[in-house]
Amino acid sequence: MLSSKVIHVDGVFLGTAIVSASLNTLRFYATHESVRALHNACMPDFSMLYAQVKSLFNRSRLLAPKAA
């Protein structure tokens, strides 16, 4: 691992983007259940990865049952 960058949306920590020397891409390490489907996904740049993570997180919030 060369470096990493935290990914959070609306104050919720979702995971980390990890830069790997061998792949020259970013790998996502998911820590929040709502974005688990993207765990270990590799993308060429941070903006693409962030957009995917944010989209999945927002979708999961829309589908989550509302507390009474």
DOKOLVEX-345926 format. One record per residue (C-alpha): x, y, z; residue number from 0; residue in one letter. Coordinates in steps of 0.05 Angstrom, whole numbers, plus 5000, padded with zeros to 4 digits. Layout:
<rs>
 east north   up mido zagu
    X     Y    Z  NUM    A
...
</rs>
This chain:
<rs>
 east north   up mido zagu
 5000  5000 5000    0    M
 5027  5068 4980    1    L
 4973  5111 5011    2    S
 4900  5113 5029    3    S
 4843  5162 5033    4    K
 4781  5159 5077    5    V
 4713  5159 5043    6    I
 4654  5187 5082    7    H
 4587  5215 5060    8    V
 4546  5262 5105    9    D
 4592  5246 5163   10    G
 4585  5171 5157   11    V
 4651  5133 5149   12    F
 4641  5084 5092   13    L
 4711  5058 5078   14    G
 4780  5073 5050   15    T
 4809  5081 4981   16    A
 4876  5046 4980   17    I
 4930  5062 4928   18    V
 4969  5000 4907   19    S
 5036  5004 4872   20    A
 5026  4938 4837   21    S
 4958  4954 4806   22    L
 4966  5030 4797   23    N
 4892  5035 4816   24    T
 4850  5049 4877   25    L
 4820  4991 4915   26    R
 4760  5003 4961   27    F
 4760  4974 5031   28    Y
 4687  4977 5054   29    A
 4673  4986 5128   30    T
 4599  5003 5125   31    H
 4549  4948 5111   32    E
 4511  4991 5060   33    S
 4571  4992 5012   34    V
 4596  4921 5024   35    R
 4580  4903 4951   36    A
 4638  4948 4930   37    L
 4688  4917 4978   38    H
 4754  4905 4940   39    N
 4727  4941 4877   40    A
 4783  4973 4837   41    C
 4775  5038 4799   42    M
 4825  5082 4761   43    P
 4813  5146 4800   44    D
 4784  5172 4865   45    F
 4726  5211 4835   46    S
 4698  5149 4801   47    M
 4706  5108 4864   48    L
 4675  5162 4908   49    Y
 4616  5170 4860   50    A
 4601  5095 4862   51    Q
 4607  5090 4938   52    V
 4563  5152 4948   53    K
 4511  5127 4900   54    S
 4506  5059 4933   55    L
 4503  5090 5003   56    F
 4448  5139 4983   57    N
 4408  5084 4950   58    R
 4412  5041 5012   59    S
 4386  5099 5054   60    R
 4327  5108 5008   61    L
 4309  5034 5013   62    L
 4321  5028 5089   63    A
 4258  5019 5130   64    P
 4238  5081 5169   65    K
 4238  5078 5245   66    A
 4170  5093 5276   67    A
</rs>
